[in-house]
Amino acid sequence: GPTGLASVNRIVLPGATIGVLGSGQLGRMLALEARRMGYRVHTLSPGVDTPTGQVADLEVSAEYDDIEAIRAFARGVDVVTFEFENVPTDAADSAAEIVPVRPGGAALHVTQQRAREKAFLADRGYPVTPFAKAQSLDELAIGLGSVGLPAIVKTAAFGYDGKGQHRIDRIEDGERVWGLIGHQEAILEKLVDFTHEISVVAARGLDGQFAHYGAVENLHHNHILDLTVAPARISDGIAGEAVHLAHRVLDDLSYVGILCVEFFVTADGRLLVNEIAPRPHNSGHFTIDACVTSQFEQHVRAVCGLSLGDTTQVKPAAMVNLLGDLWINGAPDWAEALAVPDVKLHLYGKAEARVGRKMGHITALGDSVEEAAAKALAARDVLC
């Protein structure tokens, strides 16, 4: 492909091929939108018959650290993007020698490791939870002293859905937790007394254009997102501040594409940045059914260098995740769920249902977020 600035700023028009590193449900929904717009989609991951592969034009099965496979993949596409942030930076850099990679490897490098992400935010003056880094049991003990108890210890290397996270209530728990995380680099954070968990899904275009979906409210169960309501039930002031901080993050990372910033809202009305996800996000799935432009179409527009789309939300919405737990007593009753008014079903094409595994989601619209949530939850309740 062309090299230098021409390639970096190149617009990728419909008819071209988008390469997606990763092959889960985010890639699947991305591919569906890209194909609707006339793009071809290739996906690379270690899997076969993956959620993305089922709807892509080409599914390549290779490890993310197989640099030759990454290069060959890049030669067959016009732009490379991600649906999975744990792709090694070397892979992103190798692909970038051949085609534009959006978002760039630098943004991926910062956000794929908790310690780097926290340092990036703290160094730039973002409001974050008190935290400390630990590379040994001694450093963990010192960190607990400075951060305070109770604390959450997380592996620095990224886990998602609460993987690699442990709570410490007493200093004596330190040694046990250090063993549980496998004696690897960790970050410890003071446990925050929050009233809401919110997120902002936003996009930045190749020319720096910004678009956002407002603040949405997230409720978790066992560390996995359970319910998102949009818009969040918080003050306009806090919502506006969250959007402003997300905009800053996108600019500071020189980001191209969709990104999600997760926040805690504290009892005294302050915002703390919890985490950045450099990709479409579970809490943005409602946009497929509730907004003029979905987060996935927006990501396609951004990474292809097009103008960003209108993010207007047509009606209040709620989304519930469908986990593998619903399959315990056999196949769920989809017909019954779809009889609930204003319910939209999204299934990800995963062959095997496992407890805690995201198999799909349901979105419902309503005249209020309460009504939308009631419908979405009702539809899920009749499934099992």
C-alpha atoms as one frame of an Amber mdcrd trajectory, in Angstrom:
protein
   0.000   0.000   0.000   1.009   3.663  -0.219   3.347   4.850   2.490   3.831
   8.092   4.379   1.303  10.813   5.024  -0.876   9.967   2.020  -1.568   6.584
   3.565  -2.089   7.938   7.089  -4.780  10.404   5.988  -6.259   8.243   3.262
 -10.031   8.029   2.953 -11.309   4.489   2.452 -14.481   4.453   0.380 -17.290
   1.862   0.177 -16.196  -1.074  -1.972 -12.892  -1.238  -0.104 -11.997  -3.893
   2.462 -11.834  -3.319   6.220  -9.595  -5.659   8.211 -10.713  -6.394  11.770
  -8.299  -7.814  14.349 -10.478  -9.812  16.717 -13.596 -11.815  15.897 -16.150
 -11.559  18.698 -19.572  -9.955  18.809 -18.190  -6.410  18.499 -16.577  -7.370
  15.199 -19.781  -9.088  14.114 -21.911  -5.981  14.633 -19.175  -3.866  13.035
 -19.116  -6.170  10.003 -22.902  -6.061   9.634 -22.832  -2.246   9.465 -19.774
  -2.168   7.200 -21.352  -4.609   4.751 -24.576  -2.617   4.733 -22.508   0.368
   3.615 -20.866  -1.615   0.812 -17.544  -2.505   2.395 -15.949  -5.929   2.437
 -14.762  -7.259   5.793 -11.870  -9.585   6.667 -11.328 -10.788  10.234  -8.280
 -12.330  11.921  -8.245 -14.216  15.227  -7.183 -17.629  16.521 -10.762 -18.924
  16.207 -12.856 -20.469  13.424 -16.574 -20.010  12.716 -16.410 -16.973  15.006
 -19.177 -14.410  15.554 -17.369 -12.040  13.163 -16.236 -14.768  10.790 -19.827
 -15.876  10.201 -20.695 -12.508   8.636 -17.295 -11.514   7.194 -16.126 -12.003
   3.606 -12.984 -13.742   4.820 -12.049 -15.331   8.152  -8.331 -15.796   8.783
  -7.341 -18.049  11.681  -3.977 -17.013  13.158  -2.444 -15.978  16.465  -2.137
 -12.234  17.141   1.627 -12.591  17.659   2.137 -14.269  14.245   3.666 -11.216
  12.572   3.866 -12.835   9.119   0.161 -13.713   9.255  -0.651 -10.136  10.362
   1.375  -8.732   7.446  -0.315 -11.031   4.928  -3.701 -10.028   6.368  -2.822
  -6.313   6.077  -1.812  -6.730   2.428  -5.334  -7.948   1.650  -7.211  -4.982
   3.158  -7.403  -1.178   2.846  -7.536  -0.259   6.544  -7.077  -2.221   9.772
  -9.067  -1.736  12.968  -9.690  -3.631  16.216 -12.581  -5.212  18.069 -10.287
  -6.680  20.736  -7.757  -4.466  22.510  -5.321  -7.146  23.624  -3.642  -7.365
  20.211   0.142  -6.995  20.707   1.479  -3.558  19.766   3.998  -5.305  17.465
   1.113  -6.668  15.414  -0.445  -3.206  15.066   2.934  -1.718  14.119   3.582
  -4.424  11.522   0.181  -3.879   9.921   0.769  -0.101   9.958   3.822  -0.555
   7.699   1.400  -1.769   5.026  -1.969  -0.016   5.535  -3.491   2.642   7.813
  -4.252   1.229  11.275  -7.044   3.077  13.082  -7.049   3.689  16.008  -3.251
   3.766  15.983  -0.966   1.431  17.892  -0.021   4.180  20.373  -3.610   4.490
  21.648  -3.791   0.709  21.898  -0.492   0.589  23.826  -1.795   3.037  26.456
  -5.215   1.484  26.935  -4.407  -2.230  26.841  -2.530  -2.208  30.138  -4.108
  -0.862  33.332  -0.958   0.614  34.864  -0.082   2.540  31.671  -3.673   3.722
  31.281  -3.887   4.982  34.880  -0.509   6.751  34.572  -1.614   8.345  31.278
  -4.776   9.701  32.920  -3.131  10.817  36.171  -0.239  12.561  34.364  -2.725
  14.620  32.353  -4.780  15.655  35.353  -7.876  13.524  34.834  -9.878  12.750
  37.990  -9.009   9.160  38.902  -9.372   6.914  41.941  -6.349   6.992  44.292
  -4.067   4.214  42.994  -0.623   2.658  43.297   1.411   0.234  41.203   2.900
  -2.945  42.628   5.472  -5.310  41.135   6.158  -7.230  44.345   4.392  -8.227
  47.552   6.328  -5.504  49.418   5.164  -2.847  46.955   1.614  -4.171  47.316
   1.785  -3.695  51.111   3.232  -0.175  50.739   0.570   0.648  48.147  -2.240
  -0.536  50.401  -0.873   1.785  53.075  -0.917   4.798  50.772  -4.202   4.060
  48.959  -6.173   2.903  52.001  -8.630   0.063  52.584 -10.826  -1.403  51.308
  -8.996  -1.609  47.969  -9.355  -3.431  44.676  -6.275  -5.148  43.258  -6.268
  -5.657  39.486  -3.714  -7.301  37.249  -1.959  -4.593  35.221  -2.300  -6.649
  32.058  -5.866  -6.180  30.915  -8.625  -8.420  32.124 -12.199  -7.593  31.152
 -15.557  -8.308  32.781 -13.889  -8.218  36.191 -11.331 -10.908  35.403  -8.151
 -10.512  37.459  -9.780  -8.292  40.122  -9.781  -8.951  43.861 -10.967  -6.983
  46.844  -8.776  -6.475  49.914 -10.403  -5.514  53.207  -7.512  -6.206  55.581
  -3.772  -5.768  55.130  -3.349  -9.520  55.892  -5.302 -10.377  52.692  -2.453
  -8.969  50.595  -0.367 -12.131  50.425  -3.313 -14.349  49.446  -4.388 -11.952
  46.669  -0.801 -11.599  45.399  -0.835 -15.371  45.011  -4.249 -15.352  43.309
  -3.091 -12.935  40.600   0.016 -15.049  39.966   2.664 -12.672  41.363   2.378
 -10.373  38.352   2.409  -6.598  38.027  -0.709  -5.160  39.592  -2.468  -1.903
  40.209  -4.385  -1.225  43.383  -7.159   1.291  43.697  -9.138   2.569  46.622
 -12.668   1.175  46.596 -14.900   4.050  45.501 -18.194   4.861  47.174 -20.176
   5.573  44.003 -23.858   6.223  43.369 -23.760   5.532  39.616 -21.524   3.874
  37.066 -21.829   5.685  33.751 -20.086   5.573  30.414 -19.685   7.795  27.393
 -19.296   6.188  23.986 -17.797   8.736  21.618 -15.958   8.944  18.317 -13.210
  11.047  16.813 -12.785  11.310  13.081  -9.592  11.408  11.025  -9.861  15.230
  10.950 -10.520  15.512  14.714 -14.317  15.743  14.395 -16.066  14.645  17.631
 -19.413  12.908  18.160 -20.885  11.315  21.283 -23.917   9.391  22.542 -24.290
  11.198  25.858 -23.867   9.573  29.254 -25.493   6.174  29.802 -25.992   4.365
  33.074 -24.595   0.883  33.662 -25.614  -1.731  36.216 -23.282  -4.687  36.707
 -23.850  -8.180  38.051 -20.800 -10.300  39.020 -18.561  -7.671  37.328 -20.351
  -8.194  33.992 -22.512  -5.472  32.497 -26.123  -6.489  33.070 -28.265  -3.486
  32.141 -27.600  -0.186  30.395 -30.163   2.607  30.351 -29.812   5.564  28.025
 -29.794   8.378  28.853 -28.308   8.034  32.360 -30.452   9.234  35.285 -27.983
  11.911  36.396 -27.856  15.720  36.266 -27.154  17.482  32.965 -24.093  19.008
  34.590 -22.476  15.656  35.400 -23.445  14.229  32.008 -21.917  17.252  30.262
 -18.710  16.976  32.263 -18.425  13.246  31.381 -18.786  14.052  27.666 -16.165
  16.810  28.008 -13.706  14.389  29.653 -14.328  11.767  26.948 -13.607  14.404
  24.298 -10.320  15.215  26.035  -9.353  11.525  26.142  -9.980  11.136  22.399
  -7.877  14.219  21.621  -5.066  13.276  24.021  -4.809   9.848  22.370  -5.058
  11.359  18.822  -7.683   8.664  18.490  -9.532   7.631  15.335 -12.659   5.515
  15.843 -15.101   4.716  18.645 -13.995   4.635  22.252 -15.754   4.241  25.593
 -14.826   5.979  28.825 -16.301   4.467  31.990 -16.802   6.657  35.064 -17.866
   6.431  38.686 -20.170   9.180  39.976 -19.400   9.667  43.674 -21.912  10.452
  46.401 -20.760  14.091  46.397 -21.312  14.402  42.633 -17.738  14.063  41.394
 -16.686  12.069  38.342 -13.791   9.612  38.415 -12.488   7.982  35.239 -12.465
   4.215  35.800 -11.432   2.708  32.482 -11.020   3.374  28.768 -12.057   0.802
  26.153 -10.469   1.524  22.737 -13.251  -0.024  20.631 -17.026  -0.218  20.400
 -18.451  -1.057  23.810 -21.178  -3.198  25.362 -22.808  -0.068  26.849 -23.169
   1.377  23.325 -25.171  -1.508  21.861 -28.450   0.379  22.389 -27.345   2.774
  19.620 -28.085   0.142  16.958 -31.811   0.418  17.672 -32.145   3.813  19.347
 -29.867   6.222  17.463 -29.732   7.606  13.938 -26.150   6.306  13.604 -25.066
   3.259  15.645 -21.701   3.085  17.398 -20.649   0.468  14.816 -21.508   2.566
  11.762 -19.777   5.465  13.516 -16.626   3.380  13.947 -16.693   2.447  10.244
 -17.121   6.115   9.284 -14.277   7.211  11.547 -11.727   4.555  10.591 -12.528
   5.034   6.906 -11.992   8.797   7.143 -15.611   9.740   6.417 -17.716  12.386
   8.166 -19.182  11.207  11.452 -22.898  10.411  11.526 -25.747  11.981  13.501
 -25.886  10.525  17.025 -29.426  11.686  17.875 -31.253   9.202  20.108 -34.801
   8.670  18.885 -36.312   7.327  22.154 -35.169   6.346  25.641 -33.649   2.860
  25.554 -32.428   0.005  27.711 -30.227  -2.958  26.916 -29.843  -6.230  28.841
 -27.101  -8.768  28.232 -28.010 -12.394  27.560 -25.469 -14.660  29.235 -24.940
 -18.382  28.753 -26.663 -18.979  32.102 -30.012 -18.642  30.259 -29.316 -21.899
  28.395 -28.994 -24.052  31.528 -32.486 -25.560  31.049 -32.252 -25.824  27.261
 -32.782 -23.333  24.432 -34.376 -20.042  25.532 -37.891 -19.195  24.342 -37.097
 -16.525  21.733 -40.675 -16.348  20.426 -41.961 -15.480  23.897 -39.332 -12.747
  24.367 -40.069 -11.246  20.957 -43.754 -10.998  21.849 -42.847  -8.219  24.304
 -43.500  -4.855  22.577 -40.553  -2.792  21.275 -38.019  -5.533  21.922 -35.055
  -6.100  19.600 -33.066  -9.345  19.786 -29.374  -9.562  18.919 -27.708 -12.998
  19.027 -23.991 -13.365  18.427 -23.741 -16.771  16.753 -21.673 -18.379  19.508
 -21.848 -22.156  19.268 -21.453 -22.960  22.948 -23.356 -21.352  25.807 -21.215
 -21.071  28.938 -22.110 -19.489  32.272 -21.069 -15.822  32.208 -20.463 -15.826
  28.455 -22.132 -13.020  26.481 -24.373 -14.773  23.963 -26.463 -11.807  22.848
 -28.440  -8.830  24.062 -31.947  -7.419  24.028 -32.693  -3.745  23.512 -36.068
  -2.165  24.220 -37.336   1.364  23.570 -39.873   3.268  25.643 -41.236   6.693
  26.490 -38.954   6.700  29.558 -35.824   4.758  30.520 -37.866   3.044  33.259
 -40.391   1.795  30.706 -37.642   0.677  28.336 -35.828  -1.160  31.152 -39.041
  -2.859  32.290 -39.646  -4.185  28.752 -36.065  -5.383  28.280 -36.044  -7.135
  31.648 -39.488  -8.647  31.043 -38.316 -10.056  27.719 -35.249 -11.594  29.354
 -37.310 -12.989  32.235 -39.537 -15.047  29.916 -36.500 -16.650  28.254 -35.660
 -19.167  30.960
